[in-house]
Amino acid sequence: MDFKLLIYCALSVFLFQSCQSTPNSENHKEENEIAVSPEQMDKLGITNTEHLSAASKRALNWPDIGNEWFIEFSNLQPLKGDLAYEEGVVRRDPSAMLFENGKYYVWYSKSTGPTDGFAGDIDKDKVFPWDRCDIWYATSEDGWTWKEEGMAVGRGENGAYDDRSVFTVEIMKHEDMYYLTYQTVKSPYNVRVKNQIGLAWSDSPDGPWTKSTEPILSPADNGIWKGEEQDRFAVVKKGDFDSHKVHDPCILPYKGKFYLYYKGEQMGEEITFGGRQIRHGVAIADHPKGPYVKSPYNPISNSGHEICVWPYNGGIASLITTDGPEKNTIQWAPDGINFEIMSSIKGAPHAIGLNRSADSEKEPTEILRWGLSHIYNNSDYQSIMRFSSARRTSHKAKGE
C-alpha cells in the first residue's frame, strides 16, 4: 500500500500543477512526455498521447485494482413474520446479524406513531422517525421469516442522557460477551441537541442487558453557536467534524484493540459539491467498555452516512453511501484509518445490517452478499427489508 500512497501523492501534485496551466503554457509541453504503454492505450481507448485531457490523465494514474471490489445490488425484498411492514410502527436501522443458537439475531430501532417534526410540540410529539425509540430484537432460522422477541434496551429515566431515545444500534460479540452500541438523545429534542453514544452488554444475545451509566462517546465541544435561536446552521465557529452529533456507532475488534467507527455531523453543516458535509471518524479503546479516545487522524472519510465496516485482508473495509464527494464507493484501509477507494458502485441500500456469520475473508465483498436494510414505506413509517448483491465482471446483452 506504500506504493499506492506514493502514486496518490504524486498524482495529487500532478493534477494540482495541471490545473494551474493553460494550453499555451510551458507545462503543456510536459503532457507529451507522459509514459503510456500500448496496453494502457488500448485498454483506455487513448490514441493520441500528444493531447491528453484531464480525464485521460486521471485514468492513466488509476491504481490497477481490478474488479474484485465491484458489485451490484438487487432490489430490496420484504421480510416475513413480525418484521413485515406494519402500519403505525417504525422498525429501522437494523444491526448486523449474528448467528447464535441455530438462528439469526438482529437488533433495531422501534417506535410508534407519526412524525411531526420540529414545528410540533417537541415535548409531546415525535420530531423524527427515530425519536422516542427503544431497541428491540428479533430472530430467524432462515433470514426471511422473523419473530420479534421483545425489547432489548429501553430509554433511560427522566434526566438521563438517554431519556428521549435510544436508536441506530450495532452488535459486537467478543469473548462470549455481547455488546450493543447505539445513539442516544436527552430531552428536549430540539434542533441544536447534541446526541451521544451509549453501550450495553450481556453474556447472552437474549439479555438481560446492562447499560453504561454515562455515554462512551460525545460530540466535540469546540464549536460555538451564533445566537440563541434553534438554528443549526448559525455558528460563530464550526469546530471539529463531529462538533454537533456522533451517529451510527459500530465497534470492531481490531489488532488487539476496539475500533469504534462513527458518523460525525458538524455544527453549521454545509452543502458541498458532493452534497451534505458528512464524514466518519474512529475512536479506539483497550477494552470494549472504553474509555474510547478519538483518533488524531479524524475525520477518516470525506463522505458517507451510516457506518458499514468489516474486516478484510488485515485491514478494514467500508461502504460509503449517500453524502459527500466520495459517496457510493467501497474503501479499504490497511490500518483501519487511512482509507482508499477500491470501487465505485450504485444503488447501495441504506442502513445496512451485515451478516457477520459470512466468511468476510473469502473475497472483499463476500459479507455484502445478503443482509438487512430499511425502506421508507411513507414519510411516517419504515420497515426492515432484505438486500442482496453479486459480483459483476462483464456486461452482456439479453440473449448474448
N, C-alpha and C positions, 0 to 999 in steps of 0.2 A: 504493500500500500504506500510505502515511502516514494516509490517511483511514480505512482499515480498522483500523489500530492505534488511532486516536483512538476509534473506535466500541468497540473491545475494551476499552480503558481505562475509558471511560465506563460500559460495561456491567458491568465488574467492580465499580466503585464502587457502581453502582445496585443490583446483586444483593447486595452486602455490606450496604448500608443496608436493603434489603427484608428480609434475613434477621434483622435486629435488631428489626423492627417486629412488631406484633401487629395483628389485625383491628380493634382498638379504638384504635390509636394514631393520632397526628396524621399520621404518614407514610402511613397507609392512604388518606387523602384524596387523596394525590398520584396514585394509580393511575387516578383518573378524569381526570387531566389529560394522560395519555399520548396523544400524537398518533398515531392509527391511521387509515390511509387505507382507503376502501372496498375497494380492490384487495387490501390486506393481509388485511382481514377475510374477504373471500370466499375467498382462497387458503388461509388457515389455518383456516377454519371457525369464526372467533370472531364471535359475535353480540352479546355483552354486554360492552362495554368498561368497564362500571362494576364488574365483578367479574372481574379478571384473575388467573388462577392464576400461580404461579411459573413453570410450564412455558410458559404463554402469553407471559409477559414475556420469557422467554429467546427464544422463537420470533420475537417481534416484533423482536428485535435481531440475529437471524441475518444474516450478510452475504449479499447477493444474488449467490451464486456460480453458481447453475445446476447442471446435472447432468453437465457435461463431464468432471468428475473421478470420476464414479461408474461402477464396473464390477462385473461378476460373474464369478467364476472357475468353470470347469468341473472335473469330476473329473480327478484325475491319471491319466495313461496310461503304461503301462510302455514302456521303450525296448527296442530290439532289438540284437542283436550282443553285444559284450563288456560292455555296461553293463546288460544284463538281469540280474535278480536271480540271485545265485549264493550258494548255501548255504555258510556258513563264511566269507564275505567281507563286509566293511563297505566300501561306497562311499557317501560322503555329502558334504554341503556343497559342491555344485558352484559353481564360479566363474561369473562372467559368461562369455558366449561371444564369441569373436572370429571373424570370417570372413576367413581368410587362405589364400592359395594354392588357392583354389577349394573350400575346405571349412571347416567349423566346428571350432573348437578349444575344449575345456573342460578345466579342471583341477579336482581334487577330492581329498578325504582318503580314504586307503585303508589298511585294516588287516585282520588275520585273527584268527579265534578269538573265543570268547565273552567277555562282560564279567562280572567278578567283584565289582566294587565295592570299597569301602574295607575291607570285612570280610575280604577275601582277603589274599594275600601281595602287597603293593604293589610289592615288588622284583622279582616274577616275573610277576604276573598283569596283566590289564587292568582299570583301575578304571572307565573309560568306553569307549563305542564309539570315541571319537576319541583314545583313548590308544594309544600305540605305533603312530602313523600316519606314513606318508610321503605326499608329494604326487605324484600320478600325473596323466597327461593322456590324452585320447582325441580322435579326430577323426571327423567325419561329413560326408557330402556333402548329406544331406537333413535332419539334425537328429533323425532317428529311429533309424537303424542306425549304431552306433558301433564304432570299432576302438580298442582300448586300445593306446596307443603305448609305454607304459613309464613309469618313474619320472622325474619332473622334478626334485624337490628331496627329498633324504633327511634323516634325522635327523643331528645332529652327533655328533662323537666324545664319549666319556665325559668329563664335566666341562664340556662346552659348554652354553651357555644353551638350546640346542635338542636336547639329547641324548635326551630322553624321547619327544617327539612334535612333529611339525610338521603343522598341520591348518588347516581352515577358511580356504581360500585365495581370493584375488581377483587378477584380472589387470588391468593397465593398459598400453595402448600409447601411447607418446609419442615423436614424432620418430624413428621407426624403431627404437625400443628397446622392450623388453617388460619389465614389472616385475610380479613376484609378491609379494604381501604376505600374511602368514599368522600364525597364532598359534603360540607355542612354549611348551613346558614342559621344565623341567630336573628331573632326578631328585633326590630321590624325589617321586613324585606323591602327595602327601598332601592332606588336607582344606584346609589353610591355604596351599597352594602359590600363589605369585604368578606367573602366566604373563605372557609378554611378546609383543611383535610383532616379527617378522623380515621381511627383504626379500631378494629375489634378482632378478637382472637378466640379460638376454641380448639379443643382436641378432637372434635368431630364435625363433619360438614353439616350435621343436623343441629349443631349448637349444644347447649346454650353459649351465647357469645358474651364476652367481657369487653366493654368499651373503654377506650382511653379517656381519662378524665380531662385531658387537655388535647387540643389539636396537635398533630405531628408535623404540620406544615402550614405556614401562613403567608399572605402576600408580603412583598417588600414594603417597608414603611418610609420610603424616601420620596414619594410623590406628594404634591401639595395641591389640594382642590382650590379652585377660584370661587370665592363667594360661598354662600350657604344654600343656594338653590340646588335641588336634586337634578343636577346636570352632570353626567359622567364625562362629557366632552370638554367641560370648562375646567382648565387646570392652570396653575402657575408654573408647576414643574411636573413632568410626566413620571419621572422615576424609572425604576427597572422595568423590564418587560413583563413582570408579574406584580406590578405595584397595586393593581386593583383586585385581581382574583387568581386563585390557584384552583385548577379544574382537572377532571378526568385522571385521577391518580392510578398508577399501576406499578406495583413493586415486583422486581425480578431479582432472584438470587444471581449474583454475578461476581466471579473472581473472588470468592470468599467474603463479599460484602452484599449489601442490599441497595439496589438502584431504584429509587422512586422517580419514575417519569411522570411528568405532569404538563398540562397546558397552562400558559400564563396569559392573562389579559392585563393590559396596561391602562392606567388612568389616562384619559384623553385619547383613547384609541382612535387611530386614523384609518382611512381607506387609502390604500396604496395602489400602485399599478397592478398588484396581484389580488386586490380585494381587502378584506379585513386584516388588520395588523395583529395576527395571532402567531405565537411561537411556542416552542416546547422548551422545557428545562428538565434538569435532573437533580435530585438531592440524594446523598449517599450516607449510609449508616453501617455500623458494625453489627447491629442486631435488628431483627425485623421490627421491634418496637421503637427503634431510634436510640438516641436522637439523630435526626436527619439534617445534614448540612448541605446547603445548596452549592453546586459546583461553581467554581470561579469562571468556568468557561460558558456558563449560561448567557444567552439562550443557545441551545444546541440545534435549533432548526430555524429556518426563515419563514416557515409556513406550517399549516396543519390545523387540526381541530381535535377530535377525540384521539386519545392515545391508543395506538395499536402496535405493540412491540413484542418481539420474540427472539430467542437466542438462535444464532446460526453461525457455524464455522468459527467458533471462538469469539465472535462479536455479537452485536445486537442489530437486528433489522427493524425497520419502522415503516409503516404505511402512513403516508402523509396525504390528507384529504382536505377538501372544502375551501380553505382560506390560504391566501398568500401566493407569491410568485412561483413557489415550487410545489404547489398543490398537485395532487394526483400523481404522485411519484412513490416508488418504493426506494428507501435509502438503507444504507448499511454502514455501521461504524465498527472498525476492528477493536476499538477500545470502549465502545458504548457511549462515546461522547462526540467524536469527530465523524459526522455522517456525510456520506457521498451519495449522489443519485445513481441508482442502479438500473431503474427503468421508469418509463412514463406510461401511465395507464389511464383508462377511462371507466366511468360508471362504478366506482368503488362504493360499496354500501357504507352507510353512516353507523357510527357507534358499534363497531364490530366487536362481537364476543368470540374470541378464538377457541378452537378445540385444542386444549392443552394436552390431550391424550395423543395427538398426532405426532408422527416422527418428524420433528422440525429439522433434523439434520439430513433427511433423505434428499431434499433439494431445497433451494432458497424459499420457495413459496408453498411447500407442501402443507404447512399449517393453515393456509388460506383455502384449501380445497372445499371445506364447508364449515359453517359456523352460524352464528346468530347475529341479527341486526334489529333495527326497528324501523317502522314506517309511520308517517303521519296519515292516519285514516281520515282525519279532518283537522281543523285548527285546534280542537279541544282534546282529542283523544288519539293515543298512539298504541300500537301493538307490536309485539316481538315477531319477527319473521326469520326465515332461514335463507342463507345465501350459499352459493357455490361458485367455484371458479375452475378454470382449466388453463393449462399452458397453451400458448398459441405460437407455433413455429413456422406456419406457412398460411397462405391465403389462396383459396380455390373457389371458383365459381360453382354454382349449382350444376351437378352432373359432370363436372370436370374430373 
